[in-house]
Amino acid sequence: MLKYLKTLSAFAPGRIDFGVGRAPGGDHFSMYAMSEGRQPMLNNMYEKFETALQYISDQVPTEELYSRTMATPSGIKLPEAWLLGSSGNSAMKAGEMGVGYSFAQFFNGELSKEILDTYRINFIPTEFMDKPEINVSYMVTVAETEEEAEFQAGPQDISRLKLMKGEITQNITPEEAQEYPLTEMDRMRIQEARKLHLVGSAKDVAQQLRDEKEMYGFDEAMIVSIPHSQEKRLNVYRLLANELL
């Protein structure tokens, strides 16, 4: 994978980023399948990231397992490196490793100024990044009207609700979401989960993003938008671009 990353960075210098998360990247059964039934190693994610950074920067890793291999091509413009997080646990480590910090606000909605300050205070410049860089990822559904945005957000509300109940299913259509039977507790859960999902007119959501950038001091917002229709997804980005760019 690192060989392909470096090749892409050689072909498109300055346009390739390397982002890594601490989580194993799947549910229990997926993790075991990817490990071919063996117990996954989940307690050394930072060490793996450090090894990857050494490979990318043409260093020879000190660990014996990796010391006789290389990732080519060499001598390329280094991609920006980012550590992903969703709870703040990785903020200090991202700073100490001198990489960017990408916070997934749509995971649990726990972004705070303290988390980002922890990253900034502990930042040590490296060849990957000479100053702290922070981006925050939001899930967003906007439309021409607030009513249409609520309609398009329905499938994600139901998907999030099912996930809370331990169910993983295919997304349904907005029409199916409208007809989905909800208990009063379901409605309360959906309302609570809305802190993870910005829904409304493009103007209102764009202003909320500006306000949170001012409040928390991050450098960039990344938008995740997954309405059921591909055209509706593209429309979210068009509408937000008109408001923000």
Beta strands, then each sheet from edge to edge (+ up, - down):
strand 1: 17-21
strand 2: 80-85
strand 3: 100-104
strand 4: 134-143
strand 5: 197-201
strand 6: 220-224
sheet 1: 1+ 2+ 3+ 4+ 5+
sheet 2: 1+ 2+ 3+ 4+ 6+
end
